[in-house]
Amino acid sequence: MFTQRWLAFACLTLAMALWGSSFIALKIAFVELTPMWVIFARMAIGSLIFLLAWRWRGQLAYRAGDWKYLLGLAVCEPCLYFIFEAMALQNTTAAQAGMITALLPLLVAIGAYFTLGERITRLILLGFLLAVTGAVWMSMTGSSDASAPDPLLGNFYEFLAMLCATGYTLLLKHLSTRYSAFALTAMQAFVGALFFLPLALTVEPVPHEISLQGLLAVLYLGIVVTVVAYGLFNFGVGRLPASQASGFVNLIPVFTLIFALLILDERLNAQQLAGGVLVFAGVALSQWRRKPVLPAGVLD
């Protein structure tokens, strides 16, 4: 059990690093392709890889009524999540969008209280309010430029994406006892490819030209982020309480800020940094425990 927990920790940490880099890859890809074509391409590439590796699909123990949860999983992510994230990155910077992801653990903790019976405290609620205040402050003080024409709107779309990710995480926790991480990740890719193809066709004709940099960004999103990162995340969530696993999302803003600084040369102004500190303070406050508390209904 101890080894499995540390393996889950390692998988989740690596998944967060890859997801942090995905904001950078999306920004690069959106320069040449419309968002719907980028998302369809990454889903299609992921689907092809899963088809080639289908023999290693793992557990598939379908239970009557699971179609509702599987459908909800796919609607939350990739469908709605990627629509909102694409709209976010068209209006805000990768660094700011990454900061908004810090709200996810608090949203999951609140959702887990109502759906999974996991405990919630006043500190979690206070931390949530503090983090939301920081996110709003950061959004309101963002200045418009070519890469972020409307930071407030973009950060709001990223917040909606986090609501979708909350539903995804809770449904994933429910389904992971009967389906392998491979099977659930593959289903996401298949549904995503079928969902985003007609959307892409209605937005713009099939692209005929793409640079090597754009192609590499799309391949990275399809192979590394869609297949590897989601597989690592699903593996970790299946072996930890939902609220604990979602806490690793706090690492995404850190990785995103580092990558945005090194690759995109993005900078946050002083007030945005202060708002970001408030977000992290709220998250830290929500995670504070005088002594370890085991979520209700979870056996370790």
Backbone as a ProteinNet text record, in pm:
[ID]
protein_1_A
[PRIMARY]
MFTQRWLAFACLTLAMALWGSSFIALKIAFVELTPMWVIFARMAIGSLIFLLAWRWRGQLAYRAGDWKYLLGLAVCEPCLYFIFEAMALQNTTAAQAGMITALLPLLVAIGAYFTLGERITRLILLGFLLAVTGAVWMSMTGSSDASAPDPLLGNFYEFLAMLCATGYTLLLKHLSTRYSAFALTAMQAFVGALFFLPLALTVEPVPHEISLQGLLAVLYLGIVVTVVAYGLFNFGVGRLPASQASGFVNLIPVFTLIFALLILDERLNAQQLAGGVLVFAGVALSQWRRKPVLPAGVLD
[TERTIARY]
83.6	0	87	196.8	286.7	349.4	396.8	459.2	359	236.7	134	103.8	100.5	72.3	181.6	308	417.2	421.3	383.9	375.8	266.4	153.1	45	91.3	166.7	219.1	309.1	397.8	490.5	415.3	316.1	237.8	162.5	104	29	120.6	238.9	332.7	377.1	410.1	451.1	335.4	215.1	98	78.6	100.3	84.9	188.9	311.8	415.4	377.3	326.4	285.5	166.4	70.7	-44.5	-3.2	93.8	143.9	203.8	273.3	332.6	228	110.2	8.1	-42.8	-45.8	-88.6	5.2	134.3	233.3	215.1	199.8	181.7	54.6	-53.2	-177.8	-159.8	-91.9	-66.6	9.7	109.4	189.5	104.3	24.5	-58.1	-165.9	-224.3	-332.8	-286.2	-155.2	-103.4	-130.5	-129.2	-142.1	-275.8	-339.1	-462.4	-572.7	-698.2	-810.5	-819.4	-869.5	-872.2	-940.7	-1053.6	-1125.8	-1044	-966.1	-882.4	-767.7	-712.2	-604.7	-656.2	-773.4	-827.9	-867.7	-930.7	-964.9	-838.9	-733.3	-610.3	-549.9	-548.1	-489.7	-574.4	-707.3	-795.4	-780.2	-769.1	-755	-623.1	-514.9	-384.8	-388.7	-450.2	-462.4	-544.1	-654.7	-739.7	-663.3	-581.7	-503.4	-406.5	-341.8	-247.7	-319.9	-436.8	-511.9	-560.8	-600.6	-642.9	-528.1	-409.7	-293	-254.2	-285.5	-247.7	-368.1	-478.1	-602.5	-590.2	-497.8	-482.6	-442.9	-392	-352.3	-456.1	-582.3	-686.3	-717.8	-689.3	-713.1	-859	-898.9	-1030.9	-1144.1	-1250.8	-1371.5	-1491.1	-1527.8	-1636.9	-1762.1	-1830	-1947.7	-2059.3	-2122.2	-2234.7	-2356.3	-2472.9	-2594.3	-2606.2	-2629	-2642	-2513.4	-2400.6	-2273.2	-2268.5	-2353.1	-2350.1	-2374.5	-2453.6	-2479.8	-2353.1	-2276.6	-2153.1	-2045.7	-2037.9	-1940.3	-1971.5	-2100.6	-2140.3	-2108.4	-2141	-2110.7	-1962.5	-1881	-1735.6	-1688.2	-1737.9	-1695.3	-1745.3	-1868.3	-1922.4	-1839.3	-1805.9	-1724.6	-1586	-1524.6	-1389.5	-1367.3	-1349.7	-1289.9	-1385.4	-1513.7	-1600.3	-1605.5	-1674	-1690.9	-1559.5	-1480.4	-1355.2	-1267.7	-1247.4	-1157	-1215.6	-1347.4	-1409.3	-1379.5	-1402.7	-1377.6	-1229	-1142.2	-998.7	-948.9	-1000.6	-962.5	-1004.8	-1126.8	-1175	-1092.7	-1049.8	-968.4	-834.7	-765.8	-632	-632.8	-749.5	-760.6	-772.4	-798.5	-822.6	-727.8	-657.4	-567.3	-433.9	-337	-205.6	-204.2	-107.3	-92.6	-64	14.7	49.1	-74.8	-162.8	-283.1	-379	-396.2	-484.8	-434.4	-303	-246.1	-273.8	-272.9	-301.5	-444.8	-538.5	-679	-697.5	-612.2	-625.6	-604.8	-542.4	-521	-652.2	-762.4	-892.6	-951.1	-900.9	-962.2	-967.6	-859	-868	-980	-1002.2	-1108.3	-1245.3	-1260	-1387.3	-1414.8	-1311.6	-1328.6	-1362.2	-1296.7	-1324.6	-1470.4	-1522	-1662.7	-1754	-1719.6	-1800.6	-1797.1	-1678.7	-1665.8	-1747.6	-1766	-1848	-1992.9	-2044.4	-2184.4	-2206	-2105.6	-2126.8	-2060.8	-1945.8	-1870.9	-1868	-1922.9	-1923.5	-1790.7	-1695	-1566.7	-1585.3	-1512	-1533.6	-1489.2	-1556.9	-1521.1	-1523.7	-1432.8	-1421.2	-1440.7	-1449	-1460.6	-1335.4	-1220.1	-1096.2	-1099.9	-1159.8	-1172.4	-1258.5	-1370.8	-1459.5	-1391.4	-1321.4	-1250.2	-1139.7	-1067.6	-962	-1017	-1134.4	-1197.6	-1230.1	-1288.7	-1322.6	-1197.5	-1091.6	-966	-906.1	-907.2	-849.7	-930.1	-1062.4	-1146.3	-1121.5	-1106.6	-1076.3	-944.6	-845	-716.6	-727.4	-806.7	-823.6	-892.8	-995.3	-1065.7	-973.1	-895.2	-800.6	-698.8	-644	-546.6	-607.5	-733	-799.5	-830.3	-873.7	-912.2	-791.9	-674.9	-555.6	-471.2	-517.1	-442.6	-456.1	-346.8	-347.9	-360.9	-436.3	-458.1	-334.5	-306.8	-202.5	-236.6	-144	-173	-202.4	-134.9	-154.4	-265.4	-314.1	-421.1	-512.2	-600.7	-686.6	-789.6	-832.3	-933.6	-908.7	-811.9	-775.3	-892	-979.3	-1091.3	-1182.6	-1219	-1304.3	-1232.5	-1106.2	-1030.7	-1019.4	-993.7	-983.2	-1117.9	-1227.4	-1360.7	-1386.6	-1347.5	-1362.6	-1279.4	-1159.5	-1076.4	-1141.1	-1211	-1283.7	-1396.3	-1466.9	-1570.5	-1508.4	-1388.6	-1318.4	-1287.9	-1255.7	-1227.3	-1353	-1469	-1595	-1616.9	-1586.6	-1597.6	-1498	-1376.6	-1274.7	-1314.6	-1389.9	-1439.2	-1534.8	-1631.4	-1723.8	-1650.7	-1549.1	-1469.8	-1398.1	-1335.1	-1259.1	-1348.6	-1465.6	-1557.6	-1614	-1649.1	-1699.4	-1589.6	-1468.1	-1355.1	-1331.7	-1342.5	-1324.1	-1429.5	-1551.2	-1659.8	-1637.4	-1583.5	-1571.1	-1439.4	-1338.3	-1205.6	-1196.7	-1298.2	-1295.6	-1335.2	-1398.6	-1446.8	-1380.1	-1312	-1249.4	-1104.2	-1017.1	-875.4	-852.5	-737.1	-700.7	-690.4	-638.6	-626.6	-763.9	-860.4	-992.7	-1063.4	-1054.8	-1121.5	-1055.6	-923	-852.7	-880.4	-884.7	-914.9	-1055.4	-1152	-1288.3	-1294.7	-1220.4	-1215.7	-1165.1	-1059.2	-1001.1	-1098.5	-1163.9	-1257.6	-1374.2	-1434.8	-1548.6	-1504.9	-1387.4	-1337.5	-1317.5	-1261.6	-1239.8	-1372.8	-1471.5	-1602.8	-1675.9	-1655.3	-1724.9	-1666	-1532.5	-1469.1	-1453.6	-1463.6	-1451.8	-1561.5	-1689.6	-1792.6	-1781.6	-1739.8	-1720.9	-1611	-1500.5	-1389.5	-1431.4	-1509.3	-1552.4	-1644.9	-1721.4	-1811.3	-1738.3	-1621.7	-1547.4	-1460.4	-1389.9	-1294	-1262.4	-1235	-1198.7	-1074.1	-1051.1	-934.7	-807.3	-720	-595.1	-506.7	-442.3	-355.8	-208.1	-176.9	-37.3	-18.4	95.8	132.4	283.6	343.9	488.7	532.2	662.7	716.9	688.9	701.2	675.6	530.3	436.7	295.5	265.3	325.1	304.1	356.1	473.8	530.4	444	387.4	300.9	176.5	115.9	-3.7	30.2	142.6	184	211.7	272.5	300.1	169.4	71.5	-57.9	-128	-120.5	-191.2	-128.4	5	73.4	105.2	174.8	225	115.5	39.6	-60.2	-187.4	-241.1	-367.3	-352.2	-248.2	-232.4	-157.1	-36.8	49.1	-2.2	-27.8	-67.5	-200.6	-301.1	-431.2	-421.3	-339.8	-321.3	-259.6	-158.1	-94.1	-192.5	-271.9	-368.4	-475.6	-530.7	-634	-581	-456.3	-394.2	-384.4	-340.1	-324.6	-456.5	-557.6	-688.4	-752	-727	-784.9	-727.4	-617.2	-550.6	-541.6	-605.4	-605.4	-745	-777.8	-904.8	-910.8	-1030.8	-1047	-989.7	-1018.2	-970.8	-818.7	-756.7	-610.9	-545.5	-598.6	-542.3	-553.8	-667.7	-687.2	-591.8	-538.3	-444.8	-318.6	-283.9	-165.2	-181.3	-305.7	-330.4	-264	-235.7	-165.4	-29.5	24.8	154.9	145.2	27.2	13.4	52.5	0.9	40.9	191.3	257	401.4	472.5	436.4	497.8	463.3	338.1	296.7	373.8	390.1	464.7	609	670.1	809	819	731	734.2	699.6	600.3	560.2	673.4	747.2	860.7	973.9	1006.1	1119.5	1091.5	966.5	936	862.9	761.1	680.4	722.7	813.7	860	744.8	647	534.4	574.4	514.4	541.3	409.1	403.7	289.7	329.4	235	266.7	254	290.2	296.6	161.3	53	-79.1	-125.5	-90.6	-126.2	-50.8	75.7	152.2	90.3	44.2	-20.9	-149	-226.3	-347.2	-314	-204.9	-162.4	-121.1	-50.4	-11.8	-136.2	-239.4	-364.6	-431.3	-424.8	-480	-410.2	-276.9	-201.5	-224.2	-239.2	-265.1	-399.1	-499.9	-630.5	-625	-550.7	-536.1	-463	-354.3	-278.1	-364.8	-444.6	-533	-634.5	-685.4	-786.3	-728.7	-596.3	-531.1	-473.2	-484.3	-422.9	-495.4	-418.4	-474.1	-388.4	-450.5	-375.8	-332.4	-415.1	-378.9	-442.8	-385.5	-439.5	-583.8	-665.1	-807.2	-836.1	-883.8	-915.3	-1053.5	-1066	-1197.6	-1295	-1418.7	-1520.9	-1537.6	-1546.3	-1572.5	-1450.6	-1331.6	-1208.3	-1129	-1093.3	-1013.2	-874.6	-772.1	-634.2	-568.8
-120.5	0	125.5	123.3	238.4	266.5	161.3	177.4	230.4	179.5	225.8	373	419.9	560.5	649.7	610.9	692.5	688.9	575.2	567.4	659.7	664.2	755.7	900.6	932.6	1069	1107.5	1014.7	1042.3	1062.1	978.2	989.6	1121.8	1162.2	1286.9	1407.7	1404.5	1515.6	1531.6	1421.4	1426.3	1472.4	1426.2	1469.6	1620.2	1676.8	1821.2	1898.7	1847.6	1913.3	1913.9	1802	1793.2	1883.1	1888.7	1977.7	2123.7	2155	2291.8	2332.8	2240.4	2269.5	2276.7	2217.5	2216.3	2356.5	2446.6	2583.4	2650.7	2620	2677.5	2620.2	2487.6	2422.6	2471.6	2492	2542.8	2683.7	2769.2	2905.3	2904.1	2817	2806.6	2754.6	2650	2591.1	2687.2	2766.3	2858.3	2971.1	2993.2	3095.7	3057.3	2927.2	2880.9	2814	2753.6	2679	2731.2	2717.1	2753.7	2653.8	2697.3	2609.9	2476.2	2474.3	2348.6	2247.1	2294.8	2202.1	2149.9	2234.7	2190.3	2082.6	2107.1	2011	1881.2	1891.7	1770.1	1689.8	1757.6	1688.2	1613.7	1678.4	1610.6	1491.6	1502.3	1390.3	1276.5	1312.7	1210.9	1136.2	1209.2	1145.5	1052.5	1100.5	1016.3	891.4	907	792.1	686.7	731	637.9	558.3	625.7	557.3	454.7	492.8	399.4	279.3	300.3	188	91.1	144.6	59.7	-19.1	37.4	-28	-89.1	-115.7	-158.6	-289.4	-373.6	-502.9	-486	-367.9	-340.3	-251.9	-265.5	-174.8	-193.9	-309.6	-330.7	-357.4	-324.3	-359.9	-283.9	-359.7	-301.5	-374.4	-339.8	-408.5	-320.2	-320.6	-234.2	-279.5	-181.4	-206.4	-130.1	-188.8	-124.7	18.4	111.4	251.7	331.1	261.9	333.3	429.7	406.9	494.3	640	663.3	800.6	865.5	790.5	845.5	860.8	763.5	771.5	888.9	907.9	1021.7	1153.4	1160.5	1281.7	1310.5	1204.9	1219.9	1283.5	1230.9	1280.4	1422.5	1452.4	1587.9	1689.9	1655.5	1746.7	1765.9	1654.5	1658.3	1534.5	1553.3	1670.1	1775.4	1746.1	1832.4	1977	2000.5	2137.8	2196.7	2114.8	2165.1	2228.8	2159.1	2210.6	2329.7	2335.8	2454	2577.6	2565.9	2679.8	2714.2	2611.9	2639.9	2707.6	2665.2	2729.3	2875.9	2902.9	3040.6	3121.1	3056.4	3125.1	3168.8	3077.2	3106.8	3200.4	3225.8	3327.7	3467.3	3474	3603.4	3637.6	3539.3	3565.1	3496.3	3520.3	3459.3	3318.2	3240	3104.3	3108	3206.4	3216	3241.3	3335	3364	3245.2	3182	3065.3	2955.4	2938.2	2838.3	2868.9	2999.4	3037.3	3002.5	3016.6	2987.8	2839.7	2753.2	2609.6	2578.1	2671.1	2647.4	2637.2	2683.9	2676.1	2535.3	2449.5	2318	2234.3	2226	2144.1	2187.9	2318.6	2367.6	2332.7	2344.8	2308.6	2159.3	2077	1932.1	1897.8	1966.2	1938.8	1967.1	2078.2	2112.5	2012.2	1976.8	1878.9	1742.2	1703	1572.2	1566.4	1680.2	1685.5	1647.1	1698.6	1674.4	1539.7	1490	1369.2	1244.2	1259.3	1143.3	1132.5	1231.9	1227.5	1260.4	1316.8	1355	1482	1491	1599.2	1734.3	1839.2	1976	2060	2155.7	2237.2	2384.9	2464.5	2608.7	2665.6	2604.9	2650.8	2631.8	2520.9	2498.2	2606.7	2637.8	2741.5	2878.2	2909.2	3036.6	3043.6	2932.2	2927.3	2945	2888	2900.9	3047.5	3115.6	3257	3341.4	3310.8	3384.2	3361.8	3236.7	3204.2	3267.2	3265.7	3328	3478.8	3539.6	3683	3712.8	3627.8	3645.7	3629.9	3532.5	3510.3	3629.3	3683	3800.6	3921.6	3941.3	4052.6	4042	3923.9	3903.5	3931.9	3892	3912	4059.6	4130	4270	4360.5	4320.4	4404.5	4365.8	4269.6	4228.8	4331.9	4360.4	4456.6	4384.1	4443.4	4382.5	4398.4	4294.8	4303.2	4203.9	4185.1	4099.9	3956.1	3906.9	3767.6	3752.4	3863.1	3859.3	3980.7	3976.4	4092.9	4123.6	4022.5	4043.6	3946.1	3978.7	3885.9	3848.9	3943.7	3914.8	3808.4	3826.6	3728.3	3594.3	3597.7	3473.2	3396.2	3465.5	3397.7	3343.5	3412.5	3360.8	3230	3225.6	3101	2989	3022.1	2920.3	2870.6	2959.5	2919	2821.5	2848.5	2755.4	2620.2	2623.4	2498.5	2421.8	2493.9	2428.4	2364.9	2427.4	2365.9	2233.3	2231.5	2106.7	2003.4	2047.4	1955.9	1898.9	1977	1927.5	1810.4	1828.8	1719.8	1597.9	1620.6	1511.6	1432.9	1504.2	1438.3	1352.5	1405.6	1332	1208.7	1222.7	1107.9	1004.3	1052.7	962.4	878.9	942	869.1	759.7	789.3	691.2	573.9	601.5	498	420.4	474.8	414.5	278.7	241.6	109.9	0	37.2	-62.8	-53.2	56.9	76.3	118.1	65.9	99.8	243.4	298.8	433.7	439.3	332.1	325.6	336.4	256.8	254	388.8	452.6	580.9	690.4	689	788.8	768.2	642.1	611.9	658.2	634.6	677.5	829.1	903	1048.1	1088.6	1023.6	1058	1026.9	909.9	873.1	971.1	998.5	1090.5	1230.2	1272.1	1404.9	1420	1318.1	1325.1	1334.8	1255.4	1258.5	1389.6	1446.5	1570.3	1692.6	1699.3	1821.2	1825.9	1711.5	1714.9	1799.1	1774.8	1860.4	2006.4	2031.1	2169.5	2236.8	2163.5	2219.2	2247.8	2157.1	2175	2295.1	2327.3	2442.4	2574.8	2569.4	2692.7	2733	2636.5	2669.1	2543.6	2558.1	2440.9	2372.1	2250.3	2173.9	2252.3	2273.7	2348.2	2275.3	2352.2	2292.6	2313.5	2411	2438.8	2454.6	2406.7	2423.1	2412.6	2499	2497.8	2379.6	2353.8	2244.8	2270.5	2395.6	2428.4	2400.7	2440.7	2414.8	2265.9	2191.8	2047.1	1978	2018.6	1958.6	1989.7	2110.5	2146.9	2058.5	2034.2	1950.1	1805.9	1755.1	1618.4	1604.1	1704.1	1701.7	1697.3	1778.1	1778.6	1644.5	1585.6	1460.2	1340.2	1334.3	1216.2	1231.7	1336.9	1351.9	1397.9	1501.8	1558.2	1473.7	1440.2	1365.9	1222.3	1153.6	1011.8	995.2	1047.2	1022	1092.2	1223.6	1299.4	1251.7	1231.8	1186.5	1045.2	962.7	828.3	830.4	915	927.8	981.1	1081.9	1140.6	1039.3	970.5	871.9	759.3	719.2	616.8	665.2	790.6	844.5	863.8	916.8	940.7	810	703.7	575	515.4	572.5	515.2	609.8	727.7	824.3	883.8	938.5	1010.8	1126.1	1157.3	1260	1393.9	1435.3	1565	1569.5	1457.2	1452.8	1454.9	1377	1372.4	1507.5	1575.1	1704.2	1809.6	1789.6	1884.5	1900.1	1799.2	1807.4	1912.2	1950.9	2052.4	2184.8	2202.8	2323.5	2338.8	2228.5	2234.4	2290.2	2284.3	2329	2475.8	2568.5	2708.5	2729.7	2654.7	2668	2626.9	2509.2	2463.8	2557.6	2603.6	2691.5	2822.8	2881.6	3006.5	2989	2877.5	2852	2838.1	2756	2735.5	2863.6	2940.5	3065.4	3166.5	3169.8	3260.8	3220.9	3091.5	3044.1	3038.6	3001.5	2977.3	3094.8	3150.1	3258.3	3395.9	3402.1	3529.8	3612.2	3545.6	3614.7	3665.9	3778.9	3837.6	3875.9	3869.1	3917.4	4047.6	4146.4	4271.2	4250.1	4353.8	4341.2	4305	4367.2	4339.4	4198.3	4152.3	4015.5	3914.6	3943.5	3855.4	3851.8	3969.2	3973.5	3890.7	3900	3818.6	3671.6	3637.1	3497.6	3445.7	3529.8	3490.9	3466.1	3548.4	3531	3398.4	3361.4	3232.7	3118.1	3120.7	3014.2	3013.1	3132.3	3139.8	3075	3100.9	3038.8	2888.1	2840.7	2695.6	2635	2700.6	2649.4	2646.6	2750.6	2755.7	2642.6	2613.4	2508	2369.7	2354.9	2225.7	2209.8	2314.9	2311	2210.7	2126.2	2028.1	2025.5	2030.1	2012.3	1867.4	1779.6	1639.3	1578.1	1471.6	1411.8	1368.7	1402.5	1363.2	1274.5	1155.9	1062.7	1094	1117.1	1143.5	1030.6	1067.2	966.5	868.6	741.1	639.3	590.4	636.9	596.7	505.4	390.4	293.5	286	309.6	301	174.1
0	0	0	82.8	90.3	-46.1	-113.1	-244.2	-345.8	-341.7	-434.2	-414.8	-290.1	-263.1	-320.4	-299.5	-351.2	-503.5	-561	-706.5	-758.4	-686.7	-723.6	-712.2	-605.1	-588.7	-707	-746.1	-856	-987.6	-1011.7	-1135.6	-1141.9	-1029.5	-1026.3	-1043.7	-983.9	-998.5	-1143.8	-1208	-1348.5	-1436.4	-1407.1	-1483.6	-1472.4	-1353.7	-1335.9	-1416.2	-1421.5	-1501.4	-1649.4	-1697.7	-1837.9	-1866	-1773.3	-1792.4	-1785.4	-1698.7	-1694.1	-1827.3	-1891.8	-2023.1	-2133.6	-2111.2	-2216.9	-2248.6	-2149.7	-2175.6	-2276.3	-2265.3	-2355.6	-2495.7	-2503.5	-2633.7	-2703.3	-2626.7	-2684.5	-2739.3	-2665	-2710.8	-2843.1	-2853	-2975.5	-3091.3	-3065.1	-3171.2	-3218.5	-3127.3	-3164.1	-3254.9	-3263	-3353.8	-3498.7	-3528.5	-3666.7	-3696.7	-3596.9	-3620	-3529.3	-3574.5	-3488.6	-3372.8	-3258	-3139.6	-3162.9	-3234.8	-3252.4	-3332.2	-3431.2	-3507.6	-3422.1	-3336.2	-3246.9	-3152.4	-3093.5	-2996.8	-3066.7	-3185.4	-3258.3	-3290.5	-3337	-3375	-3256.8	-3138.3	-3022.3	-2980.6	-2991.7	-2958	-3059.3	-3187	-3291.9	-3277.9	-3250	-3230.6	-3110	-3002.8	-2884.5	-2911.8	-2986.3	-3019.3	-3097.4	-3193	-3274	-3186.6	-3093.8	-3005.1	-2918.6	-2866.4	-2782.2	-2862	-2986.4	-3071.2	-3095	-3119.3	-3143.7	-3018.2	-2900.9	-2773.9	-2702.9	-2773.9	-2711.4	-2633.8	-2672.5	-2605	-2457.8	-2421.6	-2283.3	-2212.5	-2254	-2204.3	-2056	-1999.8	-1857.2	-1824.9	-1701.2	-1649.8	-1719.2	-1754.9	-1812.7	-1752.1	-1630.4	-1560.1	-1563.5	-1678.4	-1693	-1598.9	-1535.4	-1447.2	-1499	-1487.5	-1537.4	-1484.3	-1574.4	-1535.5	-1545.6	-1571	-1580.7	-1697.9	-1798.6	-1916.6	-1877.2	-1772.9	-1729.1	-1676.1	-1597.4	-1541.2	-1649.4	-1740.3	-1849.2	-1942.1	-1969.3	-2053	-1982.2	-1853.8	-1778	-1774.2	-1760.2	-1760.2	-1890	-2002.8	-2132.8	-2159.7	-2115.2	-2134.9	-2057.6	-1932.1	-1850.7	-1911.8	-1946.8	-2001.8	-2087.9	-2218.9	-2282.5	-2339.6	-2356.3	-2437.6	-2387	-2275.4	-2228	-2176.7	-2111.3	-2054.7	-2162.3	-2273	-2375.2	-2450.6	-2462	-2522.8	-2437.8	-2306.8	-2218.2	-2211.3	-2210.2	-2202.8	-2329.2	-2444.3	-2570.1	-2570.2	-2524.2	-2517.6	-2418.1	-2310	-2209.1	-2267.3	-2335.8	-2385.9	-2505.5	-2563.3	-2667.3	-2606.8	-2475.7	-2411.9	-2298.4	-2244.1	-2132.4	-2157.3	-2071	-2086.9	-2029.8	-2072.4	-2019.9	-1870.4	-1825.3	-1683.8	-1597.9	-1641.1	-1563.9	-1564.2	-1679.1	-1686.3	-1593.8	-1589.7	-1500.2	-1355	-1319.8	-1181.3	-1141.9	-1234.9	-1204.2	-1170.7	-1225.7	-1197.7	-1050	-974.8	-832.2	-755.9	-815.9	-750.4	-752.2	-840	-857.8	-729.6	-650.1	-528.5	-435.3	-425	-338	-394.7	-525.9	-589.3	-572.1	-586.1	-569.7	-425.7	-330.5	-188.9	-155.8	-208.6	-185.4	-255.8	-378.9	-452.2	-387.1	-335	-269.6	-141.3	-76.8	44.5	12.7	-97.9	-133.4	-201.8	-275	-354.4	-298	-231.3	-183	-30.7	37.2	182.4	246.1	167.9	224.6	308.3	419.7	515	460.3	504.4	469	596.2	607.1	728.3	694.7	801.5	782.3	717.2	746.4	684	533	486.9	342.9	280.4	344.2	291.1	292.7	402.8	411.3	306.6	290.5	189.4	50.1	25.1	-106.1	-135.2	-38.2	-56.6	-78.7	-4.2	-19.4	-158	-203.8	-334.6	-447.4	-436.8	-539.5	-543.5	-425.4	-419.9	-491.3	-468	-535.2	-685.1	-729.8	-874	-939.9	-873.7	-927.5	-930.8	-823.6	-817.7	-931.7	-950.8	-1057.1	-1193.9	-1212.8	-1341.1	-1366.5	-1262.1	-1277.2	-1304	-1256.3	-1270.9	-1390.8	-1468.7	-1586.9	-1698.2	-1765.7	-1875.2	-2008.9	-2101	-2232.3	-2320.1	-2398.7	-2500.9	-2610.5	-2704.4	-2819.9	-2779.1	-2675.5	-2633.8	-2530.8	-2475.8	-2375.2	-2393.6	-2496	-2524.2	-2416.8	-2340.1	-2236.2	-2120.8	-2032.1	-1923.5	-1832.7	-1801.7	-1712.5	-1772.9	-1899.2	-1966.7	-1979.7	-2016.9	-2032.1	-1903	-1793	-1664	-1616.9	-1655.4	-1622.7	-1698.6	-1825.2	-1901.6	-1839.1	-1790.1	-1726.2	-1597.5	-1526.4	-1406.4	-1442.8	-1553.2	-1599.1	-1635.3	-1693.2	-1723.8	-1595	-1488.4	-1360.7	-1300.6	-1322.3	-1277.7	-1351.1	-1480.8	-1557.9	-1507.1	-1476.1	-1424.5	-1288.9	-1210.6	-1081.2	-1102.1	-1192.9	-1223.4	-1276.2	-1359.5	-1415.2	-1304.8	-1212	-1106	-1016.7	-982.1	-895.3	-966.4	-1093.3	-1169.2	-1190	-1212.2	-1230.6	-1105.9	-989.4	-863.8	-850.1	-893.1	-884.1	-979.2	-1098.2	-1201.4	-1194.6	-1127	-1132.6	-1063.4	-985.1	-921.9	-1019.8	-1131	-1226.9	-1364.6	-1389.2	-1520.4	-1501.3	-1585.3	-1576.6	-1622.5	-1579.8	-1623.6	-1775.6	-1836.2	-1982.3	-2047.7	-2000.1	-2062.4	-2052.6	-1936.7	-1918.8	-2002.7	-2008.8	-2089	-2237.3	-2280.5	-2420.7	-2456.9	-2369.2	-2395.7	-2414.3	-2330.7	-2344.2	-2482.7	-2527	-2656.6	-2769.8	-2765.4	-2871.7	-2878	-2763.7	-2759.3	-2802.1	-2756.4	-2792.3	-2941.8	-3006.3	-3151.1	-3224.8	-3185.4	-3250.1	-3223.6	-3106.6	-3068.4	-3137.6	-3145.2	-3194.9	-3347.3	-3416.2	-3562.3	-3626.7	-3599.4	-3661.3	-3618.1	-3494.1	-3450.8	-3531.6	-3553.4	-3630.3	-3774.3	-3834.2	-3973	-3989.6	-3886.6	-3895.8	-3875.4	-3812.9	-3785.4	-3903.5	-3961.8	-4066.9	-4147.6	-4278.3	-4359.2	-4304.5	-4351.1	-4306.9	-4337.8	-4238.6	-4263.1	-4362.7	-4450.9	-4553.4	-4523.9	-4440.7	-4410.4	-4259.8	-4212.3	-4071.5	-4061.9	-3982.2	-3966.6	-3881	-3880.6	-3799.1	-3651.3	-3608.4	-3468	-3430.4	-3518.1	-3491.9	-3490.2	-3584.1	-3590.6	-3465	-3420.2	-3299.5	-3177	-3172.7	-3060.3	-3057.5	-3174.4	-3182.5	-3146.2	-3196.9	-3164.2	-3014.4	-2955.8	-2812.1	-2733.5	-2775.6	-2707.3	-2721.5	-2840.8	-2865.7	-2798.5	-2799.4	-2746.6	-2597.8	-2563.4	-2426.6	-2330.3	-2370.5	-2279	-2276.2	-2393.5	-2397.6	-2349	-2393	-2358.6	-2226.8	-2220.9	-2105	-1979.3	-1987.1	-1867.3	-1811.3	-1898.8	-1849.5	-1793	-1854.7	-1802.2	-1663.5	-1644.9	-1513.9	-1409.9	-1447.5	-1355.3	-1316.2	-1414.3	-1385.5	-1297.3	-1318.5	-1234.5	-1090.3	-1071.5	-937.2	-864.8	-935.8	-874.5	-830.1	-903.5	-868.3	-741.3	-690.7	-573.6	-454.4	-465.3	-356	-339.6	-220.8	-206	-304.8	-353.8	-456.7	-412.3	-288.2	-240.9	-230.7	-194.1	-182.1	-319.5	-412	-546.9	-615.3	-596.9	-663	-608.7	-486.4	-429.5	-512.7	-590.5	-675.4	-785.2	-815.1	-917.1	-878.2	-747.8	-703.9	-772.1	-822.4	-889	-1030.9	-1093.1	-1231.9	-1248.6	-1163.3	-1181.4	-1171.3	-1082.5	-1066.8	-1195.4	-1247.7	-1371.9	-1488	-1493.7	-1602.7	-1599.2	-1481.1	-1469.2	-1515.7	-1477.3	-1517.3	-1668.9	-1727.9	-1872.3	-1948.5	-1898.3	-1965.7	-1962.5	-1854.1	-1842.5	-1936.1	-1939.4	-2017.3	-2166.5	-2204.1	-2345.9	-2410.5	-2341.7	-2399.9	-2351.6	-2256.3	-2200.4	-2143.1	-2081.4	-2018.9	-1881.4	-1842.1	-1711.2	-1644.6	-1511.5	-1434.9	-1366.7	-1365.3	-1295.7	-1144.7	-1067.8	-922.2	-861.2	-910.7	-855.1	-890.6	-1011.1	-1048.2	-962.2	-934.2	-845.7	-706.4	-658.5	-527.2	-527.9	-636.5	-648.9	-652.3	-721.5	-726.2	-589.7	-512.8	-376.9	-292.7	-311.9	-237.9	-275	-403.3	-447.4	-375.4	-374.2	-310	-159.3	-99.1	45.3	78.2	-5.5	15.1	2.1	-97.2	-115.2	3.8	49	163.5	289.2	308.5	424.9	420.7	304	290.5	316.7	297.9	317.7	458.6	542.6	675.7	765.7	830.8	923.9	1049.1	1166.9	1291.2	1306.1	1257.5	1255.6	1132.9	1076.4	954.7	973.2	874.6	877.7	757.6	784.2	677.3	621.2	489.8	433.5	462.9	489.3	521.6	408.5	443.6	342.5	269.3	308	237.9	328.3	278.1	353.9	294.7	377.3	330.4	381.9
[MASK]
++++++++++++++++++++++++++++++++++++++++++++++++++++++++++++++++++++++++++++++++++++++++++++++++++++++++++++++++++++++++++++++++++++++++++++++++++++++++++++++++++++++++++++++++++++++++++++++++++++++++++++++++++++++++++++++++++++++++++++++++++++++++++++++++++++++++++++++++++++++++++++++++++++++++++++

